[in-house]
């Protein structure tokens, strides 16, 4: 079921700054981009369903119909299908990562 057309806005394409607060482990830092892309792809798919690009809208509809939401590989395939339906020029890219006090080290044992 697609969202109502009046709720689907044209996505704002451009630079966005994500301010990440706190101390992150390397595992958390590695997980964040995957989760971000999943949310981005899902939200962008709503736009594609209402767009005039029928080929991409068909790809999105196919993903929603073919991959039952059971987690595991069906979830991976679902998000991957949404990602590839997103035009390459609209896919987010990391331009810069910076933390002024970044030091990679292990925690001392107690």
ChimeraX commands (.cxc) that place a marker at each C-alpha (Angstrom):
marker #1 position 0.00,0.00,0.00 radius 0.5
marker #1 position 1.51,3.29,-1.14 radius 0.5
marker #1 position 1.25,6.48,0.93 radius 0.5
marker #1 position -1.28,9.10,-0.14 radius 0.5
marker #1 position 0.10,11.29,-2.91 radius 0.5
marker #1 position -0.34,14.52,-0.96 radius 0.5
marker #1 position 1.94,13.12,1.76 radius 0.5
marker #1 position 4.77,12.35,-0.65 radius 0.5
marker #1 position 7.04,15.34,-1.15 radius 0.5
marker #1 position 9.82,15.67,-3.67 radius 0.5
marker #1 position 12.96,14.67,-1.79 radius 0.5
marker #1 position 15.47,17.38,-1.09 radius 0.5
marker #1 position 18.64,16.43,-2.87 radius 0.5
marker #1 position 21.83,18.05,-1.68 radius 0.5
marker #1 position 24.27,18.11,1.17 radius 0.5
marker #1 position 23.09,17.18,4.62 radius 0.5
marker #1 position 25.12,17.25,7.78 radius 0.5
marker #1 position 24.58,14.46,10.28 radius 0.5
marker #1 position 25.78,15.44,13.72 radius 0.5
marker #1 position 26.65,12.30,15.64 radius 0.5
marker #1 position 27.01,12.88,19.33 radius 0.5
marker #1 position 28.77,10.77,21.91 radius 0.5
marker #1 position 31.36,8.04,21.88 radius 0.5
marker #1 position 30.95,5.39,19.19 radius 0.5
marker #1 position 32.55,1.98,18.99 radius 0.5
marker #1 position 33.98,0.89,15.65 radius 0.5
marker #1 position 31.13,-1.63,15.38 radius 0.5
marker #1 position 28.52,1.12,15.87 radius 0.5
marker #1 position 30.30,3.39,13.41 radius 0.5
marker #1 position 30.27,0.59,10.84 radius 0.5
marker #1 position 26.58,-0.21,11.42 radius 0.5
marker #1 position 25.30,3.36,11.08 radius 0.5
marker #1 position 25.70,3.75,7.29 radius 0.5
marker #1 position 23.80,0.50,6.61 radius 0.5
marker #1 position 20.89,1.56,8.80 radius 0.5
marker #1 position 20.89,5.06,7.33 radius 0.5
marker #1 position 20.73,3.65,3.78 radius 0.5
marker #1 position 17.85,1.37,4.72 radius 0.5
marker #1 position 15.79,4.27,6.06 radius 0.5
marker #1 position 16.78,6.51,3.16 radius 0.5
marker #1 position 15.86,3.83,0.58 radius 0.5
marker #1 position 12.53,3.14,2.25 radius 0.5
marker #1 position 11.56,6.83,2.37 radius 0.5
marker #1 position 12.78,7.44,-1.17 radius 0.5
marker #1 position 10.73,4.46,-2.39 radius 0.5
marker #1 position 7.54,6.29,-1.35 radius 0.5
marker #1 position 8.55,9.12,-3.67 radius 0.5
marker #1 position 9.36,6.70,-6.51 radius 0.5
marker #1 position 5.96,5.03,-6.21 radius 0.5
marker #1 position 4.32,8.37,-7.01 radius 0.5
marker #1 position 6.88,9.56,-9.56 radius 0.5
marker #1 position 6.48,9.60,-13.32 radius 0.5
marker #1 position 9.42,7.22,-13.72 radius 0.5
marker #1 position 7.39,4.06,-14.31 radius 0.5
marker #1 position 10.43,1.80,-14.62 radius 0.5
marker #1 position 11.70,2.74,-11.16 radius 0.5
marker #1 position 8.19,2.69,-9.68 radius 0.5
marker #1 position 7.77,-0.86,-11.07 radius 0.5
marker #1 position 11.05,-1.91,-9.40 radius 0.5
marker #1 position 9.80,-0.58,-6.07 radius 0.5
marker #1 position 6.40,-2.25,-6.44 radius 0.5
marker #1 position 8.19,-5.49,-7.28 radius 0.5
marker #1 position 10.26,-5.26,-4.08 radius 0.5
marker #1 position 7.15,-4.68,-1.97 radius 0.5
marker #1 position 5.35,-7.63,-3.60 radius 0.5
marker #1 position 8.15,-10.21,-3.84 radius 0.5
marker #1 position 9.99,-9.95,-0.53 radius 0.5
marker #1 position 7.78,-10.93,2.41 radius 0.5
marker #1 position 8.73,-9.17,5.61 radius 0.5
marker #1 position 10.26,-12.01,7.56 radius 0.5
marker #1 position 13.68,-10.57,8.26 radius 0.5
marker #1 position 16.89,-12.26,7.20 radius 0.5
marker #1 position 17.54,-12.53,3.48 radius 0.5
marker #1 position 14.11,-11.21,2.49 radius 0.5
marker #1 position 14.85,-7.96,4.35 radius 0.5
marker #1 position 18.32,-7.74,2.80 radius 0.5
marker #1 position 16.88,-8.30,-0.69 radius 0.5
marker #1 position 14.06,-5.82,-0.04 radius 0.5
marker #1 position 16.37,-2.98,0.94 radius 0.5
marker #1 position 18.86,-3.84,-1.79 radius 0.5
marker #1 position 16.06,-3.68,-4.39 radius 0.5
marker #1 position 14.96,-0.28,-3.08 radius 0.5
marker #1 position 18.57,0.93,-3.17 radius 0.5
marker #1 position 19.01,-0.08,-6.82 radius 0.5
marker #1 position 15.69,1.55,-7.72 radius 0.5
marker #1 position 17.07,4.86,-6.42 radius 0.5
marker #1 position 18.76,6.82,-9.22 radius 0.5
marker #1 position 22.56,6.85,-8.68 radius 0.5
marker #1 position 22.65,10.66,-8.58 radius 0.5
marker #1 position 20.20,10.57,-5.63 radius 0.5
marker #1 position 22.03,7.95,-3.58 radius 0.5
marker #1 position 23.71,9.39,-0.49 radius 0.5
marker #1 position 27.47,9.44,-0.34 radius 0.5
marker #1 position 29.84,10.20,2.50 radius 0.5
marker #1 position 31.84,13.30,1.68 radius 0.5
marker #1 position 33.62,13.65,5.00 radius 0.5
marker #1 position 33.84,12.13,8.45 radius 0.5
marker #1 position 35.57,14.08,11.16 radius 0.5
marker #1 position 35.89,14.02,14.89 radius 0.5
marker #1 position 38.38,16.34,16.37 radius 0.5
marker #1 position 39.46,14.00,19.11 radius 0.5
marker #1 position 39.32,10.66,17.29 radius 0.5
marker #1 position 41.73,8.15,18.77 radius 0.5
marker #1 position 41.53,4.44,17.98 radius 0.5
marker #1 position 42.50,2.36,20.97 radius 0.5
marker #1 position 41.25,-0.51,23.01 radius 0.5
marker #1 position 39.86,0.04,26.48 radius 0.5
marker #1 position 42.18,-0.79,29.35 radius 0.5
marker #1 position 41.31,-3.92,31.28 radius 0.5
marker #1 position 40.00,-3.45,34.78 radius 0.5
marker link #1:1,2 radius 0.2
marker link #1:2,3 radius 0.2
marker link #1:3,4 radius 0.2
marker link #1:4,5 radius 0.2
marker link #1:5,6 radius 0.2
marker link #1:6,7 radius 0.2
marker link #1:7,8 radius 0.2
marker link #1:8,9 radius 0.2
marker link #1:9,10 radius 0.2
marker link #1:10,11 radius 0.2
marker link #1:11,12 radius 0.2
marker link #1:12,13 radius 0.2
marker link #1:13,14 radius 0.2
marker link #1:14,15 radius 0.2
marker link #1:15,16 radius 0.2
marker link #1:16,17 radius 0.2
marker link #1:17,18 radius 0.2
marker link #1:18,19 radius 0.2
marker link #1:19,20 radius 0.2
marker link #1:20,21 radius 0.2
marker link #1:21,22 radius 0.2
marker link #1:22,23 radius 0.2
marker link #1:23,24 radius 0.2
marker link #1:24,25 radius 0.2
marker link #1:25,26 radius 0.2
marker link #1:26,27 radius 0.2
marker link #1:27,28 radius 0.2
marker link #1:28,29 radius 0.2
marker link #1:29,30 radius 0.2
marker link #1:30,31 radius 0.2
marker link #1:31,32 radius 0.2
marker link #1:32,33 radius 0.2
marker link #1:33,34 radius 0.2
marker link #1:34,35 radius 0.2
marker link #1:35,36 radius 0.2
marker link #1:36,37 radius 0.2
marker link #1:37,38 radius 0.2
marker link #1:38,39 radius 0.2
marker link #1:39,40 radius 0.2
marker link #1:40,41 radius 0.2
marker link #1:41,42 radius 0.2
marker link #1:42,43 radius 0.2
marker link #1:43,44 radius 0.2
marker link #1:44,45 radius 0.2
marker link #1:45,46 radius 0.2
marker link #1:46,47 radius 0.2
marker link #1:47,48 radius 0.2
marker link #1:48,49 radius 0.2
marker link #1:49,50 radius 0.2
marker link #1:50,51 radius 0.2
marker link #1:51,52 radius 0.2
marker link #1:52,53 radius 0.2
marker link #1:53,54 radius 0.2
marker link #1:54,55 radius 0.2
marker link #1:55,56 radius 0.2
marker link #1:56,57 radius 0.2
marker link #1:57,58 radius 0.2
marker link #1:58,59 radius 0.2
marker link #1:59,60 radius 0.2
marker link #1:60,61 radius 0.2
marker link #1:61,62 radius 0.2
marker link #1:62,63 radius 0.2
marker link #1:63,64 radius 0.2
marker link #1:64,65 radius 0.2
marker link #1:65,66 radius 0.2
marker link #1:66,67 radius 0.2
marker link #1:67,68 radius 0.2
marker link #1:68,69 radius 0.2
marker link #1:69,70 radius 0.2
marker link #1:70,71 radius 0.2
marker link #1:71,72 radius 0.2
marker link #1:72,73 radius 0.2
marker link #1:73,74 radius 0.2
marker link #1:74,75 radius 0.2
marker link #1:75,76 radius 0.2
marker link #1:76,77 radius 0.2
marker link #1:77,78 radius 0.2
marker link #1:78,79 radius 0.2
marker link #1:79,80 radius 0.2
marker link #1:80,81 radius 0.2
marker link #1:81,82 radius 0.2
marker link #1:82,83 radius 0.2
marker link #1:83,84 radius 0.2
marker link #1:84,85 radius 0.2
marker link #1:85,86 radius 0.2
marker link #1:86,87 radius 0.2
marker link #1:87,88 radius 0.2
marker link #1:88,89 radius 0.2
marker link #1:89,90 radius 0.2
marker link #1:90,91 radius 0.2
marker link #1:91,92 radius 0.2
marker link #1:92,93 radius 0.2
marker link #1:93,94 radius 0.2
marker link #1:94,95 radius 0.2
marker link #1:95,96 radius 0.2
marker link #1:96,97 radius 0.2
marker link #1:97,98 radius 0.2
marker link #1:98,99 radius 0.2
marker link #1:99,100 radius 0.2
marker link #1:100,101 radius 0.2
marker link #1:101,102 radius 0.2
marker link #1:102,103 radius 0.2
marker link #1:103,104 radius 0.2
marker link #1:104,105 radius 0.2
marker link #1:105,106 radius 0.2
marker link #1:106,107 radius 0.2
marker link #1:107,108 radius 0.2
marker link #1:108,109 radius 0.2
marker link #1:109,110 radius 0.2
view
